[in-house]
Amino acid sequence: LYFYFHPVLPMGISFAFWGLFLFFYFLDAHITVCNSDLMRYEKNIVFPLLYERFGHVISIVMQCGLEILVMMMLVFFFTVKIGFSDASVTAFAFGLSHLSGYFSNKKIIDSLKHR
């Protein structure tokens, strides 16, 4: 709906959306890396390959860069230019998916502890 109505968000909200994306991304990456046995449950097929090849620090940075690139490409599917406001909305959506991934990982860790 955002891209249909295309409102311009205030700069503060746009920065907040990017901040939430980064926070949720690193929260999800942290729990995954700290519990490397979770890699077999990882829904992202790229991250375990990067992790195996480059280690945790470089793979986290590379994956974040790839996701930002995908976000920018998604904006082009809906608009003809990349606006900071537009990109922040996709960043927020990606951030929410990472928050969901964090809680999913937390649930898996809890269920493995209770075995």
N, C-alpha and C positions, 0 to 999 in steps of 0.2 A: 504493500500500500504506500510505503514511503515514496518509492520511485514513481508511482502514479500521480500522487499529489505534489511531490517534489518540494516540500517546504525547506527553507534554509534554516538550519539549526544555529542557535547562537554559538559563538566560538567556544565558550566555556563548556557547553554540553558536548560539543564535538571532542574537545580535549578529554573530557571525562569518559566518553565512550572509548577513546583510544587507551586511556589509562586503565579502564576496566578490562579491555582486551588483554593488555600486557600483564596485568595482575592475575587474571584467570588463566592465561596461557602458562605463566611461570608456576602458578600453583599446581596446575595439572602436570606440567613437565617435572616439577619437583617430586611429587608423589610417585610418578612413574619411574623416575630415575632412582629414587631412594629405595624403591621396591622393584628391582630389575626383573624379578620373577613375574611381574605384571605384563611384561612385554608380550607374552603369549596371548594375553587378553586384549592387547591394543588393537583398536579398530582402524587406526591410521596405518596403512601398509608401508608408508615411507619412513616413518620415524624409527621403527626397529632396525631397518636396513642402515640408516644413517648412524644410529647408536652403535651398531655392531662394527661399522667400518671406521667411524671417526671418534668414538667416545662420547661421553655425555655433554661436555661443554660445547664442543663444535657442533654436534648434532642438534642441540637445543637452539643455537643461533641460526643454523642453516634452516631448520624447520620453521622457525619464526619468520625468516626472510621469505621462504617459499609461501607461507600463508599470507603474508602481506602482498606478495605478488599476485596470488590468486584473488585476494580481496580487490585489488586494483582492476584485475581483468573482469571480475563480476560487475563492477560499477559500469564498465564499458558495455555490458549486455543490456543495461537499462538506460544509460544516458550516453551522450556523445562526448562528454568531457568528464574528467575526474575532478570533482570538487572535494574539498576537505570534509565538508558536511556529509556528502554522499559516502565517501570512504569510511567515515566514522560510524555510519549506520551499519555497514557490512562488518566493520571491526567489532562492533558491539554484538552482532549476531554470532560471529566466530567466538567471541569471548564467552557468550552464554553456552556455546557448545563445549568449550573447555571447562566451564563450571560444571556442566553435566558430566563430563568425563572425569573430573575430580571426584564427584560424589559416587560415580560408578566404581572408580578405583577404590574409594574408601569402603564401599560395600563389599567388594571382592576381598580386600584385606581383612575386614571384620569376619567374613565367612571363613576365610582360611585360618584365622586365629582360633575359631571355635571348633575346629575339627579335632 
